[in-house]
Amino acid sequence: MRAAVLHAPRDIRLEVRDDPAIVEPTDAVIRLSAACICGSDLWPYRGISAIRKPTPMGHEYAGIVEEVGEAVTAIKPGQFVVGSFFASDNTCAPCRDGYQTSCVNRQGLGGTQSEYARVPLADGTLVATPEVPPADLIPSFLAASDVLGTGWFGAVAAGAGAGKTVVVVGDGAVGLLAVMAARLLGSERIIAMSRHETRQRLAREFGATDIVEERGDDGVAMVEELTDGIGADSAVEAVGTQEAMMQAIRATRPGGHVGFVGVPHGVEIPGAELFSSHVHLHGGPAPVRRFLPQLIDLIWNREIDPGRVFDLTLPFAQVAEGYAAMDERRAVKVLLTV
C-alpha cells in the first residue's frame, strides 16, 4: 500500500509499505475512503516535535472494514466505520466516564495517511454508519474522527450552552468546528479570534457572532469590551501555545470555564494567576469516541457539514504539497483522495 512517511522536518514522502494485517483477535483492518492532514501533524513536520526515525503519518480515518479478528463481534466486513485517534476498549472505568482517550488499554493510532490501516480494539473504537455513505458525506465523517470531535469536546469542556458567551482561540479546523459545536450546544454569543479573512468567513457561517483579530492582551481587551468588561462565560483554547492558553484564561470571567484541546507546546500557566482567576480549566486529548454516535447521526441526517473545513483537495501523490499548503497557511485542512 501507499503511505505518507515523515523522514525529517519538511521531508514527507509517499512510500510503498506492507499492507496491515490482523495481529490481535480484537483487530480490524479498514480500507481508507480518504485521508487528511491535521494541524497537529505540523508539529513534527516543522521540527518542533522531534522524530527519531522515519515515521508513518496521520491519525484520522474513516473507511470500509476489510477484515476483522476472531474476537470482534460488533464490527463486520463491508461496514463503513469511523474511529478515534486512540483505540479504546470502551468498557473500563475511564471509558464508562466518557474519557476513552485515557482507556486503561488505550493504544495510539498512527499511519492513517495510507490506503489501509489496522485498528486495535475494534469493537470499542469503531462506530459504523447506518449504511455505506454517499461520497459527498465522506469528508464530514473523516472530520468526525478528530477535528470535529476535538472541537466538540473543547466546547463541552468549556461549558458552552444555552445563553452562554463563548470565545474560541484558534482558527484552524478544531477552532472552527468548536464554533460549530458551541452553536449547536445553544450558545448565544460566539466570539471567534481570527486574523484571516477566509477563516473568519467560515467561522461566521458556522455560527460566530463576532470576530476579534487582536491577540494576546489586546485580544483579551477586545473580548472584555464586547462583554461589558466581564469576560466570556466560556473559552476554547485550540492552538497549544503559551499565548493562546493565557489569552483563553484571561478572556474568561471569574467562575467561567476554559476547555483546552490544543496540544501544549511550551505552555506554563502561572499558578498564582490561575489561583486568583477563579477560572475552571479542563481539557486534554479529546475523547472523540464519546461523541461519535451523536456526531455520526448529525452528519448522516445532514444537520451539520463539518467537511467544509477541507478547503483543499489533492490526490494522495501530492501529500507533500498538502503539508506545505497547511504549513504556509494556504489551506485550513487538506483532504487527500486515496
Buried (B, 14 or more C-beta within 10 A) or exposed (E): BBBBBBEEBEEBEBEEBEBBEBEBEBBBBBBBBBBBBBBBBBBBBEEEBEBEEEBBBBBBBBBBBBBBBEEBEEBEEEBBBBBBBBBBBBEBEBBEEBBBBBBEBBBEBBBBBBBBBBBBBBBBBBBBBEEBBEEEBBBBBBBBBBBBBBBBBBBBBBBBBEEBBBBBBBBBBBBBBBBBBBBBBEBBBBBBBBEEEBBBEBBBEBBBBBBBBBBEEEBBBBBBEBBEEBBBBBBBBBBBBBBBBBBBBBBBBEEBBBBBBBBBEEBEBEEEEBEEBEBBBBBBBBBBBBBBEEBBEBBBEEEBBBBBBBBBBBEBEBBBBBBBBBBEEEBBBBBBEB
